[in-house]
Amino acid sequence: MTVAIEEHTDLAVATRWLELFSDALASGSSSALSALFHADSHWRDMVVFSSRIRTLSGGATISESLSLACAALRPGDFSAIP
């Protein structure tokens, strides 16, 4: 998935990524989540999705773990605070 971002301010980029992230979580699609993470990404879950502190490494691992956790949690409506 290639994402076109029209406005390139830090806030605009973060807001667009969070919108895509929320949509991917709502869809339950591991591939949609995977498209948002680089293969060498790292995710620090601070008790939000797993009820414990953990670090995930690799886009595929992150997307699979988030997909599984979100099947029950149904999180969404993320936003950036300027």
BAZA-333763 format. One record per atom (N, C-alpha, C, O): y, x, z. Coordinates in steps of 0.02 Angstrom, whole numbers, plus 50000, padded with zeros to 5 digits. Layout:
N
YXZ/...
//
This chain:
82
499415004250000/500005000050000/500625004450000/500685008950042/501075003349955/501705006949952/502245002149975/502284996449953/502665004550020/503185000350048/503865002750022/504045008550030/504234998249991/504904999849967/505394997850021/505404992150043/505805002550043/506305001150094/506985002050061/507155007350037/507374996650061/508014996750027/508545000350067/508925004350039/508594999050130/509095002150172/508755007850211/508205006850238/509055013650212/508715019550240/508985021850307/508905027650325/509305017450345/509515019550411/508895019750456/508395016550440/508935023450509/508365023950555/508155017050580/507565015450583/508645012950598/508495006250623/508175001950570/507704998150584/508415002350509/508134998350454/507415000350440/506984996150430/507285006850440/506605009250428/506135007050484/505585004650472/506365007850547/505945005750604/505834998250604/505274996050617/506344994450589/506284987150587/505784984950533/505364980650545/505834987950474/505374986250420/504654988050438/504194984150424/504554993950468/503884995950487/503604991150539/503014989250536/504004989150588/503774984450639/503604977650609/503124974450631/503984975450559/503814969150525/503134969650491/502714965250497/503034975250455/502384976250422/501824976950472/501274974450460/501954980250528/501464981050582/501274974150611/500684972750620/501774970050625/501644963350652/501224959250603/500754955750622/501404959550539/501034955850487/500314958250482/499854954250476/500224964850485/499544967650481/499124965550541/498544963950533/499424965650600/499054963550660/498874956150655/498314954150673/499344952050633/499224944850627/498674943350576/498294938650585/498634947350524/498134946150472/497444948450494/496934946150467/497414952850544/496774955550565/496474960450516/495884962150521/496864962750469/496624967050416/496674974450435/497224977150444/496104977550442/496094984750458/496404988750401/496734993850413/496304986550339/496594990250282/497354989650281/497694994450263/497624983850301/498354983150304/498644987650358/499174990650349/498294988150415/498514992750467/498454999950445/498895004050457/497905001550413/497785008350390/498335010850344/498505016750344/498605006350304/499135008250257/499775010350293/500205013550263/499845008550356/500445010150394/500405016850431/500905019150459/499815019850431/499725026050468/499495031650421/499055030650380/499785037450429/499585043450393/498895045550419/498735044150477/498515048850378/497845051150399/497865055550461/497385055750499/498425059050471/498485063450529/498945060450583/499265064050620/498965053850587/499375050450637/499065050650706/498465051850714/499485049550756/499255048950826/499575042750856/500155041250842/499195039150896/499435032950928/499325033651002/498765035051024/499845032751041/499785033051114/499815025851140/500345022751141/499245023351162/499215016651190/499355017051264/498955019851303/499915014451284/500115014751354/499945008051389/500395004751414/499315006251389/499055000351423/499204993851386/499044988451411/499494994251328/499694988251292/499094984851258/498984978851268/498704988551220/498154985651182/497474986651214/496994983151197/497414991351261/496744992951286/496684992551362/496144993951388/497194990951397/497214990651471/497084997451503/496884997851561/497195002651465/497155009451491/497585014051448/497795012051393/497725019851473/498115024751435/497635028851393/497165031851420/497755029051328/497315033051285/497705035151223/498205032051204/497465040451191/497755042951129/497235042451074/496665044551083/497425039651018/496995039150960/497265043750906/497875044350898/496825046850869/497035051350815/496705049450750/496105047850748/497095049650696/496845048050630/496985040850611/496855036250650/497255039850552/497445033150529/496875028150531/496975022450552/496285030150510/495705025550509/495505023650580/495355017750593/495495028450625/495315027050695/495815022350728/495635017750763/496455023650715/496985019550743/496925012350718/496935007650757/496865011550653/496835004750624/496215000950647/496254994950661/495645004250650/495035000950674/495104998750747/494914993150764/495355003150789/495435001650860/495934995950871/495814991450911/496494996150835/496994990850842/496724984250816/496844978950846/496354984350761/496064978150734/495594974950784/495614968850794/495174978950816/494704976250865/495064973550927/494904968150951/495544977250952/495914975151011/496334968950998/496394964651041/496614968450939/497064962950923/496704956550904/497004951150902/496064956950891/495684950850875/495724946050934/495744939950925/495714948650994/495744944451054/496454943551080/496624938151106/496874948551073/497554948351102/498054944451060/498484941051088/498014944950995/498494941850948/499224943550963/499644939150969/499374950150969/500084952050980/500494951150917/500214950750862/501134950850924/501564950250866/502294949850884/502474950450942/502704948850834/503424948150842/503734954250874/504124953750921/503544960150848/503834966350873/504534967150843/504664964850788/504974970550879/505644971750852/505924978250881/505724980550934/506394981150844/506734987150866/507374985050902/507714980350881/507534988550954/508144987150992/508634992850977/508504998550994/509194991150946/509674996450928/509994999650989/510415004150983/
//
